Amino acid sequence: MADEDNKDVAPNNDPQAPENGAAGTDEAAAPQAGMIAQYIKDLSFENPNAPKALQLAAQGRPAINLNVNVAVDQTAEDNYEVVLHLEAQAKYEDTVAFVVDLSYAGLFGIRNVPREAMQPFLLVEAPHLLFPFARRVLADAVRDGGFSPLMLDPIDFASLYRQQLAQQQEAAGNQPNGNGVIQGGMA
């Protein structure tokens, strides 16, 4: 029975097969991107006008102002931290109900990705991957503050990225600077 474990392997006669044990070299050169970790970098919830704001909450929905920012920082040769910053302020007329501020981050490993594809991945795809988790953290913080959970609609990061590029090109005389930050706001 031990002979079954030590069977001879027939040589590979495939002319397209890699030589001299170079199997996987094409795979090693293929573009690779993946999330290594995700985490809350900063979270703040303020309820400055409690209990008045909680009483106003029973009368209806507040006006919500939402600001969205994405920042990228290279932490190692193949690693990038992408921070999705969400800040929401809820008001009933002139009374601030709550302010919630979340910086939710992900560490992404990226190899063999063409330079022209790096920024779109880091500023569009990475925040798109982080958003559902950040949305849940934000909703839970607002709920735990005594209000109805704040359920954000999906964010079109590609549109925000295109808007930011257009603004940068206009400001720089059609020269993109690729600084790794996008910003957007919603009312």
NUKOLZA-368729 format. One record per residue (C-alpha): residue in one letter; x, y, z. Coordinates in steps of 0.001 Angstrom, whole numbers, always signed. Each point is the difference from the previous one (the first is absolute). Layout:
// NUKOLZA-368729
<r><code>a</code><c1>X</c1><c2>Y</c2><c3>Z</c3></r>
...
//
This chain:
// NUKOLZA-368729
<r><code>m</code><c1>+0</c1><c2>+0</c2><c3>+0</c3></r>
<r><code>a</code><c1>+2901</c1><c2>+2366</c2><c3>+604</c3></r>
<r><code>d</code><c1>+893</c1><c2>-299</c2><c3>-3690</c3></r>
<r><code>e</code><c1>-3203</c1><c2>+1843</c2><c3>-929</c3></r>
<r><code>d</code><c1>+1265</c1><c2>+3121</c2><c3>+1765</c3></r>
<r><code>n</code><c1>+3277</c1><c2>-22</c2><c3>-1959</c3></r>
<r><code>k</code><c1>-1252</c1><c2>-365</c2><c3>-3557</c3></r>
<r><code>d</code><c1>+2218</c1><c2>+1340</c2><c3>-2757</c3></r>
<r><code>v</code><c1>-1379</c1><c2>+3054</c2><c3>-1728</c3></r>
<r><code>a</code><c1>+77</c1><c2>-82</c2><c3>-3791</c3></r>
<r><code>p</code><c1>+1768</c1><c2>+2943</c2><c3>-1651</c3></r>
<r><code>n</code><c1>-2227</c1><c2>+2720</c2><c3>-1373</c3></r>
<r><code>n</code><c1>+248</c1><c2>+34</c2><c3>-3784</c3></r>
<r><code>d</code><c1>-2240</c1><c2>+3057</c2><c3>-401</c3></r>
<r><code>p</code><c1>+2002</c1><c2>+2572</c2><c3>-2047</c3></r>
<r><code>q</code><c1>-1989</c1><c2>+2841</c2><c3>+1652</c3></r>
<r><code>a</code><c1>+836</c1><c2>-1105</c2><c3>+3555</c3></r>
<r><code>p</code><c1>+2551</c1><c2>+2040</c2><c3>+1983</c3></r>
<r><code>e</code><c1>+3489</c1><c2>-1483</c2><c3>+113</c3></r>
<r><code>n</code><c1>+2254</c1><c2>-799</c2><c3>+2949</c3></r>
<r><code>g</code><c1>-2629</c1><c2>+257</c2><c3>+2710</c3></r>
<r><code>a</code><c1>-1048</c1><c2>+3489</c2><c3>-1026</c3></r>
<r><code>a</code><c1>-3638</c1><c2>-879</c2><c3>+561</c3></r>
<r><code>g</code><c1>-2038</c1><c2>+2949</c2><c3>+1145</c3></r>
<r><code>t</code><c1>+2258</c1><c2>+2743</c2><c3>-1377</c3></r>
<r><code>d</code><c1>-2885</c1><c2>+1314</c2><c3>-2088</c3></r>
<r><code>e</code><c1>-2170</c1><c2>-49</c2><c3>+3110</c3></r>
<r><code>a</code><c1>+2642</c1><c2>+1881</c2><c3>+2001</c3></r>
<r><code>a</code><c1>+53</c1><c2>+2790</c2><c3>-2609</c3></r>
<r><code>a</code><c1>-3789</c1><c2>+249</c2><c3>-154</c3></r>
<r><code>p</code><c1>-1592</c1><c2>+3059</c2><c3>+1643</c3></r>
<r><code>q</code><c1>-1059</c1><c2>-768</c2><c3>+3561</c3></r>
<r><code>a</code><c1>-1980</c1><c2>+2083</c2><c3>+2475</c3></r>
<r><code>g</code><c1>-1573</c1><c2>-993</c2><c3>+3275</c3></r>
<r><code>m</code><c1>-1148</c1><c2>+1338</c2><c3>+3324</c3></r>
<r><code>i</code><c1>+2373</c1><c2>-908</c2><c3>+2812</c3></r>
<r><code>a</code><c1>-1977</c1><c2>+1595</c2><c3>+2846</c3></r>
<r><code>q</code><c1>-2786</c1><c2>+2455</c2><c3>+705</c3></r>
<r><code>y</code><c1>-551</c1><c2>+2028</c2><c3>+3140</c3></r>
<r><code>i</code><c1>-1535</c1><c2>+3035</c2><c3>+1668</c3></r>
<r><code>k</code><c1>+2701</c1><c2>+2655</c2><c3>+50</c3></r>
<r><code>d</code><c1>-2117</c1><c2>+2666</c2><c3>+1736</c3></r>
<r><code>l</code><c1>-3632</c1><c2>+191</c2><c3>+1129</c3></r>
<r><code>s</code><c1>-1769</c1><c2>+2895</c2><c3>+1685</c3></r>
<r><code>f</code><c1>-3675</c1><c2>+485</c2><c3>+839</c3></r>
<r><code>e</code><c1>-1318</c1><c2>+3234</c2><c3>+1481</c3></r>
<r><code>n</code><c1>-3483</c1><c2>+581</c2><c3>+1332</c3></r>
<r><code>p</code><c1>+410</c1><c2>+3685</c2><c3>+987</c3></r>
<r><code>n</code><c1>-3658</c1><c2>+842</c2><c3>+592</c3></r>
<r><code>a</code><c1>-1245</c1><c2>-3044</c2><c3>+1886</c3></r>
<r><code>p</code><c1>-2665</c1><c2>-503</c2><c3>+1196</c3></r>
<r><code>k</code><c1>-1649</c1><c2>+2711</c2><c3>-2123</c3></r>
<r><code>a</code><c1>+1248</c1><c2>-1548</c2><c3>-3260</c3></r>
<r><code>l</code><c1>-1330</c1><c2>-3407</c2><c3>+1029</c3></r>
<r><code>q</code><c1>-3425</c1><c2>+1539</c2><c3>+586</c3></r>
<r><code>l</code><c1>+146</c1><c2>+1669</c2><c3>-3437</c3></r>
<r><code>a</code><c1>+888</c1><c2>-3384</c2><c3>-1539</c3></r>
<r><code>a</code><c1>-3468</c1><c2>-1241</c2><c3>+916</c3></r>
<r><code>q</code><c1>-1492</c1><c2>+2699</c2><c3>-2288</c3></r>
<r><code>g</code><c1>+1644</c1><c2>-1134</c2><c3>-3222</c3></r>
<r><code>r</code><c1>+3181</c1><c2>-371</c2><c3>-1979</c3></r>
<r><code>p</code><c1>+2837</c1><c2>+2502</c2><c3>+343</c3></r>
<r><code>a</code><c1>+1816</c1><c2>+1655</c2><c3>-2899</c3></r>
<r><code>i</code><c1>+3254</c1><c2>-1889</c2><c3>-546</c3></r>
<r><code>n</code><c1>+3184</c1><c2>+1521</c2><c3>-1416</c3></r>
<r><code>l</code><c1>+2562</c1><c2>-2625</c2><c3>-1029</c3></r>
<r><code>n</code><c1>+3639</c1><c2>+552</c2><c3>-983</c3></r>
<r><code>v</code><c1>+2078</c1><c2>-2772</c2><c3>-1563</c3></r>
<r><code>n</code><c1>+3794</c1><c2>-60</c2><c3>-386</c3></r>
<r><code>v</code><c1>+2423</c1><c2>-2704</c2><c3>-1065</c3></r>
<r><code>a</code><c1>+3717</c1><c2>+208</c2><c3>+746</c3></r>
<r><code>v</code><c1>+2823</c1><c2>-2365</c2><c3>-932</c3></r>
<r><code>d</code><c1>+3358</c1><c2>-460</c2><c3>+1686</c3></r>
<r><code>q</code><c1>+2691</c1><c2>-2425</c2><c3>-1158</c3></r>
<r><code>t</code><c1>+1156</c1><c2>-1881</c2><c3>+3113</c3></r>
<r><code>a</code><c1>+2499</c1><c2>-2400</c2><c3>-1617</c3></r>
<r><code>e</code><c1>+1213</c1><c2>-874</c2><c3>-3487</c3></r>
<r><code>d</code><c1>-3127</c1><c2>-1998</c2><c3>-902</c3></r>
<r><code>n</code><c1>-2382</c1><c2>+1163</c2><c3>+2763</c3></r>
<r><code>y</code><c1>-2397</c1><c2>+2941</c2><c3>+29</c3></r>
<r><code>e</code><c1>-2311</c1><c2>+1274</c2><c3>+2708</c3></r>
<r><code>v</code><c1>-3299</c1><c2>+1302</c2><c3>-1377</c3></r>
<r><code>v</code><c1>-2024</c1><c2>+2107</c2><c3>+2442</c3></r>
<r><code>l</code><c1>-3698</c1><c2>+583</c2><c3>-653</c3></r>
<r><code>h</code><c1>-1074</c1><c2>+3020</c2><c3>+2034</c3></r>
<r><code>l</code><c1>-3744</c1><c2>+503</c2><c3>+520</c3></r>
<r><code>e</code><c1>-1356</c1><c2>+2966</c2><c3>+1938</c3></r>
<r><code>a</code><c1>-3726</c1><c2>+491</c2><c3>+492</c3></r>
<r><code>q</code><c1>-1846</c1><c2>+2798</c2><c3>+1778</c3></r>
<r><code>a</code><c1>-3713</c1><c2>-224</c2><c3>+757</c3></r>
<r><code>k</code><c1>-2061</c1><c2>+3112</c2><c3>+731</c3></r>
<r><code>y</code><c1>-3576</c1><c2>+830</c2><c3>+920</c3></r>
<r><code>e</code><c1>-310</c1><c2>+3551</c2><c3>-1308</c3></r>
<r><code>d</code><c1>+2679</c1><c2>+1825</c2><c3>+2036</c3></r>
<r><code>t</code><c1>+592</c1><c2>-2757</c2><c3>+2557</c3></r>
<r><code>v</code><c1>+2853</c1><c2>-2438</c2><c3>-587</c3></r>
<r><code>a</code><c1>-1251</c1><c2>-3475</c2><c3>+817</c3></r>
<r><code>f</code><c1>+3275</c1><c2>-1872</c2><c3>-419</c3></r>
<r><code>v</code><c1>+3383</c1><c2>+67</c2><c3>-1705</c3></r>
<r><code>v</code><c1>+1713</c1><c2>-3268</c2><c3>-859</c3></r>
<r><code>d</code><c1>+3513</c1><c2>-162</c2><c3>-1395</c3></r>
<r><code>l</code><c1>+1531</c1><c2>-3292</c2><c3>-1178</c3></r>
<r><code>s</code><c1>+3363</c1><c2>-791</c2><c3>-1549</c3></r>
<r><code>y</code><c1>-164</c1><c2>-3618</c2><c3>-1150</c3></r>
<r><code>a</code><c1>+3172</c1><c2>-1396</c2><c3>-1536</c3></r>
<r><code>g</code><c1>+1224</c1><c2>-2968</c2><c3>-1931</c3></r>
<r><code>l</code><c1>+3506</c1><c2>-1232</c2><c3>-647</c3></r>
<r><code>f</code><c1>+365</c1><c2>-1242</c2><c3>-3572</c3></r>
<r><code>g</code><c1>+2806</c1><c2>-2052</c2><c3>-1495</c3></r>
<r><code>i</code><c1>+603</c1><c2>+753</c2><c3>-3684</c3></r>
<r><code>r</code><c1>+2556</c1><c2>-1593</c2><c3>-2332</c3></r>
<r><code>n</code><c1>+680</c1><c2>+242</c2><c3>-3721</c3></r>
<r><code>v</code><c1>-2813</c1><c2>+2476</c2><c3>-606</c3></r>
<r><code>p</code><c1>+734</c1><c2>+2469</c2><c3>-2813</c3></r>
<r><code>r</code><c1>+658</c1><c2>+3524</c2><c3>+1258</c3></r>
<r><code>e</code><c1>-3013</c1><c2>+1427</c2><c3>-1877</c3></r>
<r><code>a</code><c1>-2295</c1><c2>-2479</c2><c3>+1792</c3></r>
<r><code>m</code><c1>+1279</c1><c2>+654</c2><c3>+3545</c3></r>
<r><code>q</code><c1>-1841</c1><c2>+3237</c2><c3>+711</c3></r>
<r><code>p</code><c1>-3385</c1><c2>-1221</c2><c3>-1332</c3></r>
<r><code>f</code><c1>+330</c1><c2>-3167</c2><c3>+2086</c3></r>
<r><code>l</code><c1>+1000</c1><c2>+1841</c2><c3>+3169</c3></r>
<r><code>l</code><c1>-2524</c1><c2>+2853</c2><c3>-335</c3></r>
<r><code>v</code><c1>-2958</c1><c2>-1878</c2><c3>-1501</c3></r>
<r><code>e</code><c1>+116</c1><c2>-3759</c2><c3>+575</c3></r>
<r><code>a</code><c1>+1597</c1><c2>+20</c2><c3>+3466</c3></r>
<r><code>p</code><c1>-2531</c1><c2>+2430</c2><c3>+1552</c3></r>
<r><code>h</code><c1>-2765</c1><c2>-1918</c2><c3>-1766</c3></r>
<r><code>l</code><c1>+1167</c1><c2>-3122</c2><c3>+1869</c3></r>
<r><code>l</code><c1>+220</c1><c2>+1869</c2><c3>+3325</c3></r>
<r><code>f</code><c1>-3327</c1><c2>+1843</c2><c3>-261</c3></r>
<r><code>p</code><c1>-2426</c1><c2>-2745</c2><c3>+1156</c3></r>
<r><code>f</code><c1>+1983</c1><c2>-491</c2><c3>+3203</c3></r>
<r><code>a</code><c1>+360</c1><c2>+3733</c2><c3>+649</c3></r>
<r><code>r</code><c1>-3725</c1><c2>+438</c2><c3>-649</c3></r>
<r><code>r</code><c1>-827</c1><c2>-2578</c2><c3>+2670</c3></r>
<r><code>v</code><c1>+2354</c1><c2>+1594</c2><c3>+2553</c3></r>
<r><code>l</code><c1>-1560</c1><c2>+3422</c2><c3>-669</c3></r>
<r><code>a</code><c1>-3565</c1><c2>-1348</c2><c3>+264</c3></r>
<r><code>d</code><c1>+794</c1><c2>-1764</c2><c3>+3277</c3></r>
<r><code>a</code><c1>+1618</c1><c2>+3120</c2><c3>+1501</c3></r>
<r><code>v</code><c1>-3049</c1><c2>+2141</c2><c3>-838</c3></r>
<r><code>r</code><c1>-2374</c1><c2>-2668</c2><c3>+1344</c3></r>
<r><code>d</code><c1>+2053</c1><c2>-352</c2><c3>+3184</c3></r>
<r><code>g</code><c1>-204</c1><c2>+3811</c2><c3>+360</c3></r>
<r><code>g</code><c1>-3787</c1><c2>-280</c2><c3>+349</c3></r>
<r><code>f</code><c1>-1099</c1><c2>+758</c2><c3>-3564</c3></r>
<r><code>s</code><c1>-1295</c1><c2>-2118</c2><c3>-2856</c3></r>
<r><code>p</code><c1>+2935</c1><c2>-1630</c2><c3>-1826</c3></r>
<r><code>l</code><c1>+1447</c1><c2>+2121</c2><c3>-2781</c3></r>
<r><code>m</code><c1>-177</c1><c2>-2245</c2><c3>-3081</c3></r>
<r><code>l</code><c1>+2135</c1><c2>+1549</c2><c3>-2712</c3></r>
<r><code>d</code><c1>-763</c1><c2>-648</c2><c3>-3650</c3></r>
<r><code>p</code><c1>+2837</c1><c2>-1547</c2><c3>-2003</c3></r>
<r><code>i</code><c1>+2627</c1><c2>+2527</c2><c3>-1086</c3></r>
<r><code>d</code><c1>+1180</c1><c2>+212</c2><c3>-3608</c3></r>
<r><code>f</code><c1>+3743</c1><c2>+260</c2><c3>+613</c3></r>
<r><code>a</code><c1>+730</c1><c2>-127</c2><c3>-3740</c3></r>
<r><code>s</code><c1>-2067</c1><c2>+3149</c2><c3>-525</c3></r>
<r><code>l</code><c1>+1722</c1><c2>+1758</c2><c3>+2929</c3></r>
<r><code>y</code><c1>+3383</c1><c2>-1021</c2><c3>-1447</c3></r>
<r><code>r</code><c1>-859</c1><c2>+1365</c2><c3>-3458</c3></r>
<r><code>q</code><c1>-1262</c1><c2>+3275</c2><c3>+1521</c3></r>
<r><code>q</code><c1>+3194</c1><c2>+378</c2><c3>+2036</c3></r>
<r><code>l</code><c1>+2186</c1><c2>-702</c2><c3>-3056</c3></r>
<r><code>a</code><c1>-1902</c1><c2>+2588</c2><c3>-2036</c3></r>
<r><code>q</code><c1>+429</c1><c2>+2590</c2><c3>+2779</c3></r>
<r><code>q</code><c1>+3717</c1><c2>-773</c2><c3>+323</c3></r>
<r><code>q</code><c1>+542</c1><c2>+239</c2><c3>-3749</c3></r>
<r><code>e</code><c1>-1889</c1><c2>+3297</c2><c3>-159</c3></r>
<r><code>a</code><c1>+1946</c1><c2>+1436</c2><c3>+2937</c3></r>
<r><code>a</code><c1>+3369</c1><c2>-1187</c2><c3>-1312</c3></r>
<r><code>g</code><c1>-552</c1><c2>+1007</c2><c3>-3614</c3></r>
<r><code>n</code><c1>-874</c1><c2>-3534</c2><c3>-1145</c3></r>
<r><code>q</code><c1>+2900</c1><c2>-1582</c2><c3>+1915</c3></r>
<r><code>p</code><c1>-1266</c1><c2>-2740</c2><c3>+2376</c3></r>
<r><code>n</code><c1>+2010</c1><c2>-182</c2><c3>+3218</c3></r>
<r><code>g</code><c1>-1265</c1><c2>-3344</c2><c3>+1385</c3></r>
<r><code>n</code><c1>+283</c1><c2>+982</c2><c3>+3656</c3></r>
<r><code>g</code><c1>-2008</c1><c2>-3000</c2><c3>+1225</c3></r>
<r><code>v</code><c1>-2992</c1><c2>+1790</c2><c3>+1553</c3></r>
<r><code>i</code><c1>-3609</c1><c2>+341</c2><c3>-1094</c3></r>
<r><code>q</code><c1>-2656</c1><c2>+2054</c2><c3>+1699</c3></r>
<r><code>g</code><c1>-3733</c1><c2>+263</c2><c3>-344</c3></r>
<r><code>g</code><c1>-2970</c1><c2>+1329</c2><c3>+1856</c3></r>
<r><code>m</code><c1>-3694</c1><c2>-797</c2><c3>+25</c3></r>
<r><code>a</code><c1>-2923</c1><c2>+1732</c2><c3>+1609</c3></r>
//
